[in-house]
Amino acid sequence: MRVGIIGTGSYLPDSILSNFDLEKIVNTSNEWIVERTGISYRRKADDDVCSSDLGAEAAKIAIDRAGLSFEDIDLIISASSSPDKFFPSTACIIQSKIGAKNAAAFDLQAGCSGFIYGVTTAAQCIATGQFRNALVVGAEVLSKFTDWEDRNTCVLFGDGAGAAVLSQVESGGVLASILGADGGGADLLELPAGGTKEPASFETVKNHRHYIKMNGNEVFKFAVKILEDSVKKVVAKADLTLEDINYIIPHQANIRIIDAAVKRLKFPREQVIVNLDKYGNMSSASIPVALDEALNAGRIQKGDKIVMVGFGAGLTWGANLIEWSL
């Protein structure tokens, strides 16, 4: 059975936070941020907005574009790194908000690789015949976990949501997928407190332990190598070459990571889809939003072969090679 993406959607908060806005909050500058990250803007959700709110809106668009009803969806996977709550799952909350009453629903945690893990899982669930139409959602409100006093991390992250509907297709679809993890690097990118290791307390709040912490240098080195390796492995798994690939859609973390990996791959830069200058790092939402924008712009056509590749906290990584079927 061939399984592919038959509909995509994205939804972004209206509020835009520019580098010049950040200059008023923390000791930084527009020039420093652009040079180090490639980011100029990011979106910020209102205080009363949570990940399921953004995810539900992106999901509605994706389901509509797939030509399905909410009742046609029988599996929902949410890959958020900023879930509404520890439990119940954000997927269940999205299910309720969109009225997908026939869907099983669960959360999947793989950091910024979450959407890749979700697509891989959904495709296999459909291929077994257990499910027909699966919704994968990457929705993030990372601004609520951002330490606005830490100039090394607060400039990076943005809020937003992307979604994709997977179903059986007549041609193309997901040709190959790879997933990987190295838990030895778990402390390089983390949100330390709030779980069973460091339950919330006066001390954890006072010490900013409920905010994103990152070893930027180590994550950078990991990301460049794993992005290159993941693209090569998923292409080889599909018995293709890089010359067969029309587009690469990488996780939108840092322009220097993307450029370094693309240079090592010797892949044409103009065939790499990048939007991080507008949105920053949206974790699990970055790849589906970039995919949706590329489709809406008419860049991706039927028969195009696309590599979506992610890396993130865990440490995790993964890639999907898809032949576009619509």
Sine and cosine of phi, psi and omega as CSV:
sin_phi,cos_phi,sin_psi,cos_psi,sin_omega,cos_omega
0.00,0.00,0.76,-0.65,0.09,-1.00
-1.00,0.03,0.71,-0.71,0.00,-1.00
-0.81,-0.58,0.76,-0.65,0.00,-1.00
-0.61,-0.79,0.05,-1.00,0.06,-1.00
-1.00,0.05,0.81,-0.58,-0.03,-1.00
-0.92,-0.39,-0.02,1.00,0.05,-1.00
-0.21,-0.98,0.63,-0.78,0.04,-1.00
-0.75,-0.66,0.36,-0.93,0.06,-1.00
-0.41,-0.91,0.42,-0.91,0.07,-1.00
-0.59,-0.81,0.42,-0.91,-0.01,-1.00
-0.51,-0.86,0.77,-0.64,-0.08,-1.00
-0.79,-0.61,0.62,-0.79,0.08,-1.00
-0.87,0.49,0.45,-0.89,-0.02,-1.00
-0.96,0.29,-0.53,0.85,-0.10,-0.99
-0.94,0.33,0.81,-0.59,-0.01,-1.00
-0.95,-0.32,0.78,-0.62,0.03,-1.00
-0.94,-0.34,0.93,-0.37,-0.05,-1.00
-1.00,-0.02,0.20,-0.98,0.09,-1.00
-0.88,0.48,-0.55,0.84,0.02,-1.00
-0.93,0.36,-0.53,0.85,0.12,-0.99
-0.90,0.43,-0.64,0.76,-0.01,-1.00
-0.93,0.38,-0.49,0.87,0.06,-1.00
-0.85,0.53,-0.46,0.89,-0.01,-1.00
-1.00,0.09,-0.21,0.98,-0.08,-1.00
-0.97,-0.22,-0.64,0.77,-0.13,-0.99
-0.63,-0.77,0.30,-0.95,-0.03,-1.00
-0.97,0.25,1.00,0.01,0.00,-1.00
-0.43,-0.90,-0.02,-1.00,0.04,-1.00
-0.54,-0.84,0.40,-0.92,0.04,-1.00
-0.84,0.54,-0.69,0.73,-0.03,-1.00
-0.88,0.48,-0.69,0.73,-0.02,-1.00
-0.90,0.44,-0.70,0.72,-0.04,-1.00
-0.91,0.41,-0.73,0.68,-0.03,-1.00
-0.89,0.45,-0.70,0.72,-0.03,-1.00
-0.90,0.43,-0.65,0.76,-0.08,-1.00
-0.99,0.11,-0.45,0.89,-0.14,-0.99
-0.78,-0.62,-0.46,0.89,-0.12,-0.99
1.00,0.10,0.09,1.00,-0.06,-1.00
-0.99,-0.10,0.72,-0.69,0.08,-1.00
-0.92,-0.40,-0.54,0.84,-0.05,-1.00
-0.65,-0.76,0.29,-0.96,0.17,-0.98
-0.46,-0.89,0.38,-0.92,0.02,-1.00
-1.00,-0.08,0.52,-0.85,0.00,-1.00
-0.73,-0.68,0.84,-0.55,-0.01,-1.00
-0.96,0.28,0.47,-0.88,0.10,-1.00
-0.90,0.43,0.34,-0.94,-0.08,-1.00
-0.86,0.50,-0.49,0.87,-0.05,-1.00
-1.00,-0.08,0.19,0.98,-0.01,-1.00
-0.97,-0.25,0.71,-0.70,0.02,-1.00
-0.87,-0.50,0.06,-1.00,-0.11,-0.99
-0.88,0.48,-0.63,0.78,-0.02,-1.00
-0.91,0.42,-0.49,0.87,0.05,-1.00
-0.89,0.46,-0.76,0.66,0.01,-1.00
-0.92,0.39,-0.68,0.73,-0.03,-1.00
-0.89,0.45,-0.63,0.78,0.00,-1.00
-0.90,0.43,-0.63,0.78,0.01,-1.00
-0.92,0.39,-0.69,0.73,0.05,-1.00
-0.89,0.45,-0.62,0.78,0.00,-1.00
-0.90,0.44,-0.68,0.73,0.00,-1.00
-0.86,0.52,-0.68,0.74,0.00,-1.00
-0.91,0.42,-0.71,0.71,-0.03,-1.00
-0.89,0.45,-0.67,0.74,-0.01,-1.00
-0.92,0.39,-0.64,0.77,0.04,-1.00
-0.89,0.46,-0.70,0.72,0.00,-1.00
-0.93,0.37,-0.42,0.91,0.06,-1.00
-0.98,0.21,-0.15,0.99,0.00,-1.00
0.96,0.28,0.44,0.90,-0.03,-1.00
-0.91,-0.40,0.26,-0.97,0.15,-0.99
-0.99,-0.12,0.28,-0.96,0.03,-1.00
-0.87,0.49,-0.56,0.83,-0.01,-1.00
-0.94,0.34,-0.31,0.95,0.02,-1.00
-0.96,0.26,-0.35,0.94,-0.01,-1.00
-0.97,0.24,0.83,-0.56,0.00,-1.00
-0.89,-0.45,0.08,1.00,0.10,-0.99
-0.49,-0.87,0.74,-0.67,0.09,-1.00
-0.81,-0.58,0.80,-0.60,0.08,-1.00
-0.87,-0.50,0.84,-0.54,0.09,-1.00
-0.97,-0.26,0.73,-0.68,-0.08,-1.00
-0.90,-0.43,0.54,0.84,-0.11,-0.99
-0.96,0.30,0.64,-0.77,0.18,-0.98
-1.00,-0.03,-0.10,1.00,0.03,-1.00
-0.76,-0.65,0.91,0.42,-0.07,-1.00
-0.90,0.43,0.34,-0.94,0.04,-1.00
-0.85,0.53,-0.71,0.70,-0.06,-1.00
-0.52,-0.85,0.24,-0.97,0.15,-0.99
-0.87,0.49,-0.72,0.69,0.13,-0.99
-0.43,-0.90,0.53,-0.85,0.11,0.99
-0.95,0.30,0.11,-0.99,-0.05,-1.00
-0.92,0.40,0.52,-0.85,0.10,-1.00
-0.89,0.46,-0.53,0.85,0.04,-1.00
-0.87,0.50,-0.66,0.75,0.03,-1.00
-0.91,0.41,-0.61,0.79,0.00,-1.00
-0.93,0.36,-0.64,0.77,0.07,-1.00
-0.89,0.45,-0.67,0.74,0.04,-1.00
-0.81,0.58,-0.71,0.71,0.00,-1.00
-0.91,0.40,-0.66,0.75,-0.07,-1.00
-0.93,0.38,-0.49,0.87,-0.01,-1.00
-0.98,-0.20,-0.13,0.99,0.04,-1.00
0.97,0.23,0.51,0.86,0.03,-1.00
-1.00,0.06,0.94,0.34,-0.20,-0.98
-0.94,0.35,-0.25,0.97,-0.02,-1.00
-0.99,-0.13,0.11,0.99,-0.12,-0.99
-0.99,-0.11,0.70,-0.72,0.33,-0.94
-0.95,0.30,0.46,-0.89,-0.10,-1.00
-0.52,-0.85,0.69,-0.73,0.09,-1.00
-0.41,-0.91,0.34,-0.94,0.07,-1.00
-1.00,-0.09,0.49,-0.87,0.03,-1.00
-0.75,-0.66,0.81,-0.59,-0.07,-1.00
-0.93,-0.38,0.95,-0.32,0.05,-1.00
-0.63,-0.77,0.48,0.88,0.02,-1.00
0.88,0.48,-0.62,-0.79,-0.03,-1.00
-0.94,0.33,-0.20,0.98,0.09,-1.00
-1.00,0.07,0.05,1.00,-0.18,-0.98
-0.84,0.55,-0.67,0.74,-0.03,-1.00
-0.91,0.41,-0.63,0.78,0.04,-1.00
-0.90,0.44,-0.71,0.70,0.06,-1.00
-0.87,0.49,-0.64,0.77,-0.03,-1.00
-0.92,0.40,-0.70,0.71,0.03,-1.00
-0.89,0.46,-0.69,0.73,0.01,-1.00
-0.87,0.49,-0.73,0.69,-0.01,-1.00
-0.91,0.42,-0.71,0.70,-0.02,-1.00
-0.89,0.45,-0.68,0.73,-0.01,-1.00
-0.88,0.48,-0.66,0.75,-0.01,-1.00
-0.95,0.32,-0.58,0.81,0.04,-1.00
-0.89,0.45,-0.61,0.79,0.03,-1.00
-0.96,0.29,-0.66,0.75,-0.04,-1.00
-0.88,0.47,-0.48,0.88,0.03,-1.00
-0.97,0.24,-0.24,0.97,-0.06,-1.00
1.00,0.01,0.00,1.00,-0.02,-1.00
-0.94,0.33,-0.58,0.81,-0.03,-1.00
-0.76,-0.65,0.34,-0.94,-0.01,-1.00
-0.96,-0.29,-0.76,0.64,-0.09,-1.00
-0.76,-0.65,0.89,-0.45,-0.06,-1.00
-0.92,-0.40,0.65,-0.76,0.06,-1.00
-0.95,-0.32,0.83,-0.56,0.08,-1.00
-0.92,-0.39,0.80,-0.60,-0.07,-1.00
-0.84,-0.55,0.77,-0.63,0.19,-0.98
-0.92,-0.40,0.95,-0.32,-0.07,-1.00
-0.74,-0.67,0.75,-0.66,-0.09,-1.00
-0.68,-0.74,0.69,-0.72,0.25,-0.97
-0.84,-0.54,0.94,0.34,-0.08,-1.00
-0.94,0.33,-0.31,0.95,-0.01,-1.00
-0.87,0.50,-0.43,0.90,-0.01,-1.00
-0.98,0.18,-0.18,0.98,0.05,-1.00
-0.90,-0.44,0.24,0.97,-0.03,-1.00
-1.00,-0.09,0.74,-0.67,0.06,-1.00
-1.00,0.08,0.97,-0.24,-0.09,-1.00
-0.97,0.25,0.07,1.00,0.13,-0.99
-0.98,-0.21,-0.09,1.00,-0.02,-1.00
-0.97,-0.25,0.98,-0.21,-0.10,-1.00
-0.93,0.37,-0.32,0.95,-0.01,-1.00
-0.98,0.21,-0.37,0.93,-0.01,-1.00
-0.90,-0.43,-0.51,0.86,-0.11,-0.99
-0.93,0.37,-0.32,0.95,0.00,-1.00
-0.99,0.14,-0.19,0.98,-0.20,-0.98
-1.00,-0.02,-0.63,0.78,-0.32,-0.95
-0.98,-0.18,0.53,-0.85,0.03,-1.00
-0.67,-0.74,0.22,-0.97,-0.02,-1.00
-0.97,-0.25,0.53,-0.85,0.04,-1.00
0.23,-0.97,0.05,-1.00,-0.02,-1.00
-0.53,-0.85,0.59,-0.81,0.11,-0.99
-0.69,-0.72,0.47,-0.88,-0.04,-1.00
-0.58,-0.81,0.42,-0.91,0.05,-1.00
-0.60,-0.80,0.62,-0.79,0.10,-1.00
-0.97,-0.26,0.78,-0.62,0.04,-1.00
-0.94,-0.35,0.60,-0.80,0.01,-1.00
-0.37,-0.93,0.06,-1.00,0.07,-1.00
-0.93,0.37,0.66,-0.75,0.02,-1.00
-0.78,-0.62,0.36,-0.93,-0.05,-1.00
-0.98,0.19,-0.50,0.86,-0.02,-1.00
-0.56,-0.83,0.31,-0.95,0.04,-1.00
0.91,0.41,-0.72,-0.70,-0.03,-1.00
1.00,0.01,-0.31,-0.95,-0.02,-1.00
-0.96,0.28,0.93,-0.37,-0.04,-1.00
-1.00,0.04,-0.53,0.85,-0.01,-1.00
-0.30,-0.96,0.48,-0.88,0.08,-1.00
-0.61,-0.79,0.52,-0.85,0.16,-0.99
-0.71,-0.70,0.54,-0.84,0.08,-1.00
-0.71,-0.70,0.51,-0.86,0.05,-1.00
-0.42,-0.91,0.26,-0.96,0.01,-1.00
-0.39,-0.92,0.47,-0.88,0.10,-1.00
-0.63,-0.78,1.00,-0.03,-0.01,-1.00
-0.91,0.42,-0.20,0.98,0.07,-1.00
-0.91,0.42,-0.32,0.95,0.04,-1.00
-0.98,-0.22,0.37,0.93,-0.10,-1.00
-0.87,0.50,-0.53,0.85,-0.07,-1.00
-1.00,0.08,0.03,1.00,-0.01,-1.00
-0.98,0.20,-0.43,0.90,0.01,-1.00
-0.51,-0.86,0.93,-0.36,-0.16,-0.99
-0.39,-0.92,0.28,-0.96,0.23,-0.97
-0.90,-0.44,0.99,-0.15,-0.31,-0.95
-0.90,0.44,-0.67,0.74,-0.18,-0.98
-0.95,-0.30,0.26,-0.96,0.04,-1.00
0.92,-0.38,-0.29,0.96,0.03,-1.00
-0.99,-0.15,-0.30,-0.95,-0.05,-1.00
-0.97,0.26,-0.35,0.94,0.04,-1.00
-0.96,0.28,-0.69,0.73,0.03,-1.00
-0.74,-0.67,0.98,0.19,0.01,-1.00
-0.86,0.51,0.47,-0.88,-0.02,-1.00
-0.85,0.53,0.71,-0.70,0.01,-1.00
-0.45,-0.89,0.12,-0.99,0.06,-1.00
-0.85,0.53,-0.65,0.76,-0.05,-1.00
-0.92,0.39,-0.67,0.74,-0.03,-1.00
-0.92,0.40,-0.59,0.81,0.04,-1.00
-0.93,0.36,-0.73,0.69,-0.02,-1.00
-0.87,0.49,-0.58,0.81,-0.06,-1.00
-1.00,-0.05,0.26,0.97,0.08,-1.00
0.85,0.53,0.60,0.80,-0.03,-1.00
-1.00,0.10,-0.05,1.00,0.02,-1.00
-0.98,-0.20,0.34,0.94,0.04,-1.00
-0.89,-0.46,0.33,-0.95,0.01,-1.00
-0.90,0.43,0.75,-0.66,0.07,-1.00
-0.86,-0.51,0.68,-0.74,-0.06,-1.00
-0.56,-0.83,0.69,-0.73,0.18,-0.98
-1.00,-0.03,1.00,-0.02,-0.17,-0.99
-0.85,0.53,-0.68,0.73,-0.05,-1.00
-0.90,0.44,-0.70,0.71,-0.02,-1.00
-0.94,0.35,-0.64,0.77,0.03,-1.00
-0.90,0.44,-0.64,0.77,0.02,-1.00
-0.86,0.51,-0.76,0.66,-0.03,-1.00
-0.89,0.45,-0.68,0.73,0.05,-1.00
-0.87,0.49,-0.72,0.70,-0.13,-0.99
-0.90,0.43,-0.69,0.72,-0.02,-1.00
-0.87,0.49,-0.73,0.68,-0.04,-1.00
-0.93,0.38,-0.69,0.72,-0.10,-0.99
-0.96,0.28,-0.51,0.86,0.07,-1.00
-0.90,0.44,-0.74,0.67,0.03,-1.00
-0.87,0.50,-0.77,0.64,-0.06,-1.00
-0.89,0.46,-0.65,0.76,-0.06,-1.00
-0.91,0.41,-0.67,0.75,0.04,-1.00
-0.88,0.48,-0.74,0.68,-0.02,-1.00
-0.87,0.48,-0.67,0.74,-0.07,-1.00
-0.94,0.34,-0.66,0.75,-0.04,-1.00
-0.95,0.31,-0.55,0.84,0.06,-1.00
-0.92,0.40,-0.70,0.72,0.02,-1.00
-0.91,0.42,-0.60,0.80,-0.01,-1.00
-0.89,0.46,-0.51,0.86,0.02,-1.00
-1.00,0.03,0.09,1.00,-0.04,-1.00
0.85,0.53,0.66,0.75,0.05,-1.00
-0.85,-0.52,0.04,-1.00,0.11,-0.99
-0.85,-0.53,0.21,-0.98,0.03,-1.00
-0.88,0.47,-0.45,0.89,0.03,-1.00
-0.91,0.41,-0.35,0.94,0.01,-1.00
-0.99,0.14,-0.21,0.98,-0.12,-0.99
-1.00,0.01,0.77,-0.64,0.01,-1.00
-1.00,0.07,-0.63,0.78,-0.04,-1.00
-0.57,-0.82,0.54,-0.84,0.21,-0.98
-0.91,-0.41,0.76,-0.65,0.09,-1.00
-0.90,-0.43,0.99,-0.14,-0.02,-1.00
-1.00,0.04,0.32,-0.95,0.20,-0.98
-0.85,0.53,0.72,-0.69,-0.11,-0.99
-1.00,-0.01,0.98,0.22,-0.05,-1.00
-0.98,-0.19,-0.72,0.69,-0.12,-0.99
-0.31,-0.95,0.76,-0.65,-0.07,-1.00
-0.91,0.41,-0.48,0.88,0.01,-1.00
-0.94,0.33,-0.56,0.83,0.08,-1.00
-0.90,0.45,-0.75,0.66,-0.04,-1.00
-0.88,0.47,-0.75,0.66,-0.04,-1.00
-0.90,0.45,-0.65,0.76,0.00,-1.00
-0.91,0.42,-0.69,0.73,-0.01,-1.00
-0.93,0.38,-0.66,0.75,0.00,-1.00
-0.90,0.44,-0.63,0.78,0.03,-1.00
-0.89,0.45,-0.66,0.75,0.01,-1.00
-0.92,0.39,-0.54,0.84,0.03,-1.00
-0.98,0.22,-0.30,0.96,-0.11,-0.99
0.85,0.52,0.64,0.76,-0.01,-1.00
-0.98,-0.19,0.62,-0.79,-0.04,-1.00
-0.86,0.51,0.82,-0.57,-0.06,-1.00
-0.88,0.47,-0.54,0.84,-0.03,-1.00
-0.94,0.33,-0.19,0.98,0.04,-1.00
-0.98,-0.18,0.24,0.97,0.08,-1.00
-0.96,-0.28,0.84,-0.55,-0.07,-1.00
-1.00,0.04,0.87,-0.50,-0.08,-1.00
-0.74,-0.67,0.75,-0.66,0.10,-1.00
-0.67,-0.74,0.24,0.97,-0.09,-1.00
-0.92,0.40,-0.35,0.94,0.05,-1.00
-0.88,0.47,-0.48,0.87,-0.03,-1.00
-1.00,-0.02,-0.47,0.88,-0.21,-0.98
-0.80,-0.60,-0.21,0.98,-0.07,-1.00
0.93,0.35,-0.31,-0.95,-0.01,-1.00
-1.00,0.06,0.94,-0.33,0.03,-1.00
-0.97,-0.23,0.40,0.92,0.06,-1.00
0.77,0.64,-0.84,-0.55,-0.10,-1.00
-0.91,0.42,-0.28,0.96,-0.01,-1.00
-1.00,0.06,-0.24,0.97,-0.18,-0.98
-0.91,0.42,-0.72,0.70,-0.04,-1.00
-0.94,0.35,-0.74,0.67,0.01,-1.00
-0.90,0.43,-0.54,0.84,0.07,-1.00
-0.92,0.39,-0.69,0.72,0.02,-1.00
-0.90,0.44,-0.65,0.76,0.05,-1.00
-0.88,0.47,-0.73,0.68,-0.02,-1.00
-0.88,0.47,-0.68,0.73,0.01,-1.00
-0.91,0.42,-0.64,0.77,0.01,-1.00
-0.91,0.42,-0.63,0.78,0.05,-1.00
-0.91,0.41,-0.71,0.71,-0.02,-1.00
-0.90,0.43,-0.49,0.87,0.02,-1.00
-0.99,0.13,-0.07,1.00,0.01,-1.00
0.98,0.20,0.25,0.97,-0.03,-1.00
-0.96,0.28,-0.59,0.81,-0.06,-1.00
-0.99,-0.15,0.78,-0.62,-0.04,-1.00
-0.85,-0.52,0.29,-0.96,0.02,-1.00
-0.83,0.56,0.73,-0.68,0.00,-1.00
1.00,-0.07,-0.27,0.96,0.05,-1.00
-0.90,0.43,0.59,-0.81,0.05,-1.00
-0.96,-0.28,0.81,-0.59,-0.14,-0.99
-0.82,-0.57,0.70,-0.71,0.16,-0.99
-0.96,-0.29,0.88,-0.48,0.15,-0.99
-0.98,-0.17,0.79,-0.61,-0.12,-0.99
-0.68,-0.73,0.75,-0.66,-0.04,-1.00
-0.75,-0.66,0.31,-0.95,0.04,-1.00
-0.42,-0.91,0.50,-0.87,-0.02,-1.00
0.01,-1.00,-0.31,-0.95,-0.08,-1.00
-0.84,0.55,0.59,-0.80,0.00,-1.00
0.53,-0.85,-0.85,0.53,-0.14,0.99
-0.96,0.28,0.57,-0.82,0.01,-1.00
-0.76,-0.65,0.32,-0.95,0.11,-0.99
-0.37,-0.93,0.27,-0.96,0.02,-1.00
-0.01,-1.00,0.28,-0.96,0.01,-1.00
-0.49,-0.87,0.58,-0.82,0.15,-0.99
-0.87,-0.50,0.72,-0.70,0.13,-0.99
-0.95,-0.31,0.89,-0.46,-0.10,-1.00
-0.85,-0.53,0.73,-0.68,0.22,-0.98
-1.00,-0.08,0.88,-0.47,-0.13,-0.99
-0.93,0.38,0.78,-0.62,-0.15,-0.99
-0.96,-0.26,0.03,1.00,-0.07,-1.00
-0.93,-0.36,0.00,0.00,0.00,0.00
